[in-house]
Amino acid sequence: MDVWRAVCEHYIVSGVVVCWCVVWLYNLATRGVCKSKARMEGKTVIITGADSGIGKATAFDLAGRGARVIMAGINVDQAYIVRKQIIAKTLNNNIIVKNVDLSDMLSVRQFAEDINRTEPRLDVLIHNAGVLLPGRLTTDQGLDMTFATNHFGPFLLTHLLLDLLKRTGRSRIVLVASSMHIAGKLDLSNPNPKKDASTSRLLFSWNMYCSSKLACVLCARELARRLEGSEVTVNCLHPGLVCTSIVWNPCANVVGERLYTFFLPFLKTRRQGAQTTIHLAVSEELEGVTGKYFSNCKERTPATLTGDVEFAEKYWRLCEDIVGLDHSKTRNFRPS
């Protein structure tokens, strides 16, 4: 009996190890890489959340291509540290740090006003910053903080910088979304979701994250439709499961940390996770491509709801109301 048990344990452990290795090799083999060698001298790029994670890796890459990189985020001290690292590695001194809190619509407006006043052009706007916050946290404007940071802030910022993007010509808007947008839900009667007393803190956090990413993809495709015929393109992406704190923030405890450690070999590095963002920002083959969703540097099919134009128009109007935009000024985005 003991021999039989030992044999079973041996095969079970061996099977787990083999499966683990197969999954690891599959993930390694399917990690897309941006192959473009395009230079970006003379071009200006804004990257939100560029002080860490995917945003930091993106900033390093685009700075290395010669771009003027504006690192926009809430952690200014950390951003200045990263700025020094970028300059030391790329020898590109044209790295700017600016403060913006995407969860605060007033901060977004102040940042946009500063950019419009001081920058003569904007070639690429990368909405990278994102959060997955534990529990229900609200902003001073009464918005859910996860939803505000991931969607409402970028939605408003895009609108406020759109004229600058148009004047620049052949400019790109890139939104870092998530494959988890497929699990999101959007309710036209409740565009600023409130926590249901019956919903656990952890479940609510994930719901807000998934739904905010769905809102990003939906509105990105709607914006691309509205900008059809212009020189501004809008695309969004799934970076993959990347080695950042966002994958375990909602359960930041011993169990969460152990799970994070166990799955670490299956996660992309920050540099690997930035490849699709970089691809959408620089690749010549994507000139004029708009309204698409990408993963591993290849076009993918997003959630069905994101193609519902009627729903997108209604949801878009609700978002305008929430962030305080004038409908009469945003009805038609085509160049005059």
TORZALUM-266633 format. One record per residue (C-alpha): residue number from 0; x, y, z. Coordinates in Angstrom, 1 decimal. Example, Ala and Ser with C-alpha at 12.3 -4.5 7.8 and 13.67 -1.06 7.14 Angstrom:
! TORZALUM-266633
PT  pos      px      py      pz
PT    0    12.3    -4.5     7.8
PT    1    13.7    -1.1     7.1
! end
This chain:
! TORZALUM-266633
PT  pos      px      py      pz
PT    0     0.0     0.0     0.0
PT    1     2.8     2.4     0.9
PT    2     4.6     1.6    -2.4
PT    3     1.4     2.3    -4.4
PT    4     0.9     5.6    -2.5
PT    5     4.5     6.6    -3.3
PT    6     4.1     5.8    -7.0
PT    7     0.9     7.8    -7.1
PT    8     2.5    10.8    -5.4
PT    9     5.5    10.5    -7.8
PT   10     3.3    10.6   -10.9
PT   11     1.1    13.4    -9.4
PT   12     4.0    15.6    -8.6
PT   13     5.6    14.8   -12.0
PT   14     2.4    15.6   -13.8
PT   15     2.1    19.0   -12.0
PT   16     5.7    19.9   -12.8
PT   17     5.2    18.9   -16.5
PT   18     2.0    20.9   -16.8
PT   19     3.7    23.9   -15.1
PT   20     6.6    23.7   -17.5
PT   21     4.2    23.4   -20.6
PT   22     2.2    26.4   -19.5
PT   23     5.4    28.4   -18.8
PT   24     6.8    27.5   -22.3
PT   25     3.5    28.4   -24.0
PT   26     3.4    31.8   -22.3
PT   27     7.0    32.4   -23.2
PT   28     6.4    31.4   -26.9
PT   29     3.3    33.6   -27.2
PT   30     4.7    36.8   -25.9
PT   31     4.6    39.3   -28.7
PT   32     7.5    41.6   -29.4
PT   33     7.5    45.0   -31.1
PT   34     9.8    44.6   -34.1
PT   35     9.7    48.2   -35.3
PT   36    12.9    50.1   -35.2
PT   37    11.2    53.5   -35.8
PT   38    12.9    56.5   -34.4
PT   39    10.9    59.3   -32.7
PT   40    13.1    62.4   -32.8
PT   41    11.0    65.5   -32.9
PT   42     7.9    63.7   -31.5
PT   43     6.2    64.3   -28.2
PT   44     4.7    61.5   -26.1
PT   45     2.6    61.6   -23.0
PT   46     2.6    58.5   -20.8
PT   47     0.4    58.4   -17.7
PT   48     1.7    56.3   -14.8
PT   49     5.2    56.2   -16.3
PT   50     6.9    56.1   -12.9
PT   51     6.6    52.3   -12.6
PT   52     5.5    49.0   -14.2
PT   53     4.5    49.0   -17.9
PT   54     4.6    52.7   -18.1
PT   55     8.2    52.9   -16.9
PT   56     9.3    50.3   -19.5
PT   57     7.4    52.2   -22.2
PT   58     9.1    55.4   -21.2
PT   59    12.5    53.8   -21.4
PT   60    11.8    52.4   -24.9
PT   61    10.4    55.6   -26.4
PT   62    13.1    57.8   -24.8
PT   63    15.6    55.4   -26.4
PT   64    14.0    56.2   -29.8
PT   65    14.6    59.9   -29.2
PT   66    11.1    61.0   -28.2
PT   67    10.3    63.9   -26.0
PT   68     8.6    62.0   -23.1
PT   69     6.2    63.6   -20.7
PT   70     5.8    61.4   -17.6
PT   71     2.4    62.2   -16.2
PT   72     1.3    60.9   -12.8
PT   73     0.6    61.3    -9.2
PT   74     3.9    60.1    -7.7
PT   75     6.2    62.9    -8.8
PT   76     9.1    62.1    -6.6
PT   77     9.3    58.5    -7.9
PT   78     8.9    59.9   -11.5
PT   79    12.0    62.1   -11.0
PT   80    14.0    59.1    -9.9
PT   81    12.9    57.2   -13.0
PT   82    13.7    60.3   -15.1
PT   83    17.3    60.2   -14.0
PT   84    17.5    56.5   -14.8
PT   85    16.1    57.1   -18.3
PT   86    18.5    59.9   -19.0
PT   87    21.5    57.9   -17.7
PT   88    20.6    54.9   -19.9
PT   89    19.4    56.7   -23.1
PT   90    21.3    60.0   -22.9
PT   91    18.0    61.6   -23.8
PT   92    17.6    64.7   -21.7
PT   93    14.2    65.6   -23.1
PT   94    12.2    63.8   -20.3
PT   95     9.6    65.9   -18.5
PT   96     7.8    65.1   -15.3
PT   97     4.3    66.6   -14.7
PT   98     1.8    66.0   -12.0
PT   99    -1.7    64.7   -12.7
PT  100    -4.2    62.7   -10.6
PT  101    -6.5    61.0   -13.0
PT  102    -9.1    60.3   -10.3
PT  103    -9.5    64.1    -9.8
PT  104   -11.2    65.8   -12.7
PT  105    -9.9    69.2   -11.6
PT  106    -6.4    67.9   -11.7
PT  107    -7.0    66.5   -15.2
PT  108    -8.2    69.8   -16.4
PT  109    -5.2    71.7   -14.9
PT  110    -2.8    69.2   -16.5
PT  111    -4.5    69.5   -19.9
PT  112    -4.5    73.3   -19.7
PT  113    -0.7    73.2   -18.9
PT  114     0.0    70.9   -21.8
PT  115    -2.1    72.9   -24.3
PT  116    -0.3    76.1   -23.2
PT  117     3.3    74.8   -23.2
PT  118     3.4    72.0   -25.8
PT  119     3.3    72.9   -29.6
PT  120     2.5    69.3   -30.6
PT  121     1.4    65.9   -29.2
PT  122     2.2    62.8   -31.3
PT  123     1.2    60.0   -29.0
PT  124    -1.0    60.0   -25.9
PT  125    -0.6    56.8   -23.9
PT  126    -3.2    56.1   -21.2
PT  127    -1.2    53.6   -19.2
PT  128    -2.1    54.4   -15.6
PT  129    -4.5    52.0   -14.0
PT  130    -5.5    50.8   -10.5
PT  131    -7.3    48.0    -8.9
PT  132    -8.1    49.3    -5.5
PT  133    -9.4    47.2    -2.5
PT  134   -13.0    48.1    -1.5
PT  135   -15.1    51.1    -2.2
PT  136   -13.1    54.4    -2.4
PT  137   -14.7    57.6    -3.7
PT  138   -13.2    60.8    -5.0
PT  139   -14.0    64.3    -4.0
PT  140   -16.4    64.4    -7.0
PT  141   -18.2    61.3    -5.7
PT  142   -16.8    59.0    -8.3
PT  143   -15.6    55.5    -7.6
PT  144   -11.8    55.9    -7.5
PT  145   -11.0    52.8    -9.6
PT  146   -13.5    53.8   -12.3
PT  147   -12.3    57.4   -12.2
PT  148    -8.7    56.6   -12.6
PT  149    -9.1    53.9   -15.2
PT  150   -11.8    55.5   -17.3
PT  151   -13.3    58.9   -16.4
PT  152    -9.9    60.6   -16.1
PT  153    -8.5    59.3   -19.4
PT  154   -11.9    60.0   -21.1
PT  155   -11.8    63.7   -20.0
PT  156    -8.0    64.1   -20.7
PT  157    -8.4    62.8   -24.2
PT  158   -11.2    65.3   -25.0
PT  159    -9.2    68.2   -23.6
PT  160    -6.1    67.3   -25.6
PT  161    -7.9    66.4   -28.8
PT  162    -7.4    69.7   -30.6
PT  163    -3.6    69.5   -29.9
PT  164    -3.6    65.9   -31.3
PT  165    -5.5    67.1   -34.4
PT  166    -3.2    70.0   -35.0
PT  167    -0.2    67.7   -34.8
PT  168    -1.5    65.3   -37.4
PT  169    -0.9    61.6   -37.7
PT  170    -1.1    61.3   -34.0
PT  171    -2.0    58.3   -32.0
PT  172    -4.1    57.6   -28.8
PT  173    -3.2    54.3   -27.1
PT  174    -5.2    52.9   -24.2
PT  175    -3.9    50.1   -22.0
PT  176    -7.0    48.1   -21.2
PT  177    -7.3    44.4   -20.1
PT  178    -8.7    41.1   -21.4
PT  179   -10.7    41.3   -18.2
PT  180   -13.0    43.9   -19.9
PT  181   -14.9    40.9   -21.2
PT  182   -16.1    40.2   -17.6
PT  183   -17.2    43.8   -17.1
PT  184   -20.7    45.2   -17.1
PT  185   -22.0    48.7   -17.9
PT  186   -25.4    49.9   -16.7
PT  187   -26.8    53.0   -18.4
PT  188   -28.9    53.6   -15.4
PT  189   -25.9    53.5   -13.1
PT  190   -22.8    54.9   -15.0
PT  191   -21.0    55.7   -11.7
PT  192   -21.4    52.3   -10.0
PT  193   -22.2    52.2    -6.3
PT  194   -21.3    49.3    -4.0
PT  195   -24.1    46.9    -3.3
PT  196   -24.3    46.0     0.4
PT  197   -24.5    42.3    -0.6
PT  198   -21.2    42.4    -2.6
PT  199   -18.0    41.6    -0.9
PT  200   -15.1    44.1    -0.9
PT  201   -12.9    41.9    -3.1
PT  202   -15.7    41.1    -5.6
PT  203   -16.6    44.8    -5.9
PT  204   -13.0    45.7    -6.6
PT  205   -12.7    43.2    -9.4
PT  206   -16.1    44.3   -10.8
PT  207   -15.0    47.9   -10.9
PT  208   -11.7    47.0   -12.5
PT  209   -13.3    44.8   -15.2
PT  210   -16.1    47.3   -15.9
PT  211   -13.8    50.3   -16.1
PT  212   -11.7    48.5   -18.6
PT  213   -14.8    47.6   -20.6
PT  214   -15.7    51.3   -20.6
PT  215   -12.2    52.1   -21.9
PT  216   -12.5    49.7   -24.9
PT  217   -16.1    50.8   -25.6
PT  218   -15.3    54.5   -25.7
PT  219   -12.0    54.0   -27.5
PT  220   -13.8    52.4   -30.4
PT  221   -16.6    55.0   -30.3
PT  222   -13.9    57.8   -30.4
PT  223   -12.2    56.1   -33.3
PT  224   -15.6    56.0   -35.1
PT  225   -16.2    59.7   -34.4
PT  226   -12.7    60.6   -35.6
PT  227   -13.0    58.7   -38.8
PT  228   -11.5    60.6   -41.6
PT  229    -9.1    62.5   -39.4
PT  230    -5.4    61.9   -38.9
PT  231    -5.9    60.8   -35.2
PT  232    -6.0    57.1   -34.6
PT  233    -7.3    55.4   -31.4
PT  234    -6.5    51.8   -30.4
PT  235    -6.5    49.8   -27.2
PT  236    -4.7    46.8   -25.9
PT  237    -4.3    44.0   -23.4
PT  238    -0.8    43.9   -22.1
PT  239    -1.1    40.4   -20.7
PT  240    -0.7    39.3   -17.1
PT  241     2.3    41.3   -16.1
PT  242     4.5    41.2   -13.0
PT  243     3.1    44.3   -11.2
PT  244     1.4    44.8    -7.9
PT  245    -2.0    45.4    -9.6
PT  246    -2.5    41.6    -9.9
PT  247    -2.7    41.1    -6.1
PT  248    -3.5    44.6    -4.7
PT  249    -7.1    43.7    -3.8
PT  250    -6.0    40.8    -1.7
PT  251    -2.7    42.3    -0.3
PT  252    -2.2    39.7     2.5
PT  253    -0.2    36.6     3.1
PT  254    -2.4    34.4     0.9
PT  255    -2.3    37.0    -1.9
PT  256     1.4    37.2    -1.8
PT  257     1.9    33.5    -1.8
PT  258    -0.4    33.1    -4.8
PT  259     1.5    36.0    -6.5
PT  260     4.8    34.2    -5.9
PT  261     3.5    30.9    -7.2
PT  262     2.2    32.4   -10.4
PT  263     5.2    34.7   -10.9
PT  264     6.9    32.4   -13.5
PT  265     3.7    32.7   -15.7
PT  266     3.7    36.5   -15.6
PT  267     5.3    38.8   -18.2
PT  268     8.1    41.1   -17.1
PT  269     7.3    44.8   -17.2
PT  270     9.4    45.1   -20.4
PT  271     7.5    42.2   -22.0
PT  272     4.2    43.7   -20.9
PT  273     5.1    47.0   -22.6
PT  274     5.6    45.5   -26.0
PT  275     2.1    45.9   -27.4
PT  276     1.9    49.5   -26.1
PT  277     5.2    50.3   -27.8
PT  278     3.9    48.5   -31.0
PT  279     0.8    50.7   -31.1
PT  280     2.8    53.8   -30.4
PT  281     5.6    53.5   -33.0
PT  282     5.0    50.7   -35.7
PT  283     4.8    52.1   -39.2
PT  284     2.5    49.3   -40.2
PT  285    -0.2    50.7   -38.0
PT  286    -0.3    54.1   -39.6
PT  287    -4.0    54.8   -40.2
PT  288    -5.2    51.8   -38.3
PT  289    -7.8    52.8   -35.7
PT  290   -10.6    51.4   -33.5
PT  291    -8.8    48.1   -33.0
PT  292    -8.0    46.0   -30.0
PT  293    -4.6    44.3   -29.7
PT  294    -2.8    41.7   -27.6
PT  295     0.7    40.3   -28.0
PT  296     1.2    42.9   -30.8
PT  297    -1.6    41.3   -32.8
PT  298    -5.1    42.4   -33.5
PT  299    -7.7    40.5   -31.4
PT  300   -11.5    40.5   -31.0
PT  301   -12.8    42.5   -28.0
PT  302   -16.1    42.0   -26.1
PT  303   -19.2    42.0   -28.2
PT  304   -20.7    45.0   -26.4
PT  305   -17.8    47.3   -27.6
PT  306   -19.2    47.0   -31.1
PT  307   -22.7    48.2   -30.1
PT  308   -22.8    51.7   -31.6
PT  309   -26.2    52.6   -30.2
PT  310   -25.1    51.6   -26.7
PT  311   -21.7    53.3   -27.1
PT  312   -23.4    56.6   -28.0
PT  313   -25.7    56.5   -25.0
PT  314   -22.9    55.6   -22.6
PT  315   -20.6    58.2   -24.2
PT  316   -23.1    61.0   -23.4
PT  317   -23.4    59.8   -19.8
PT  318   -19.7    59.9   -19.4
PT  319   -19.6    63.5   -20.8
PT  320   -22.2    64.5   -18.1
PT  321   -20.1    62.9   -15.4
PT  322   -16.8    64.6   -16.3
PT  323   -18.5    67.9   -17.1
PT  324   -18.1    68.1   -20.9
PT  325   -20.4    70.2   -23.1
PT  326   -22.3    68.0   -25.5
PT  327   -22.5    70.8   -28.1
PT  328   -18.7    70.9   -28.3
PT  329   -18.1    67.2   -28.5
PT  330   -20.9    66.1   -30.8
PT  331   -18.6    65.9   -33.9
PT  332   -14.9    65.3   -33.7
PT  333   -14.2    65.5   -37.4
PT  334   -11.7    68.2   -38.4
PT  335   -13.2    71.4   -39.5
! end
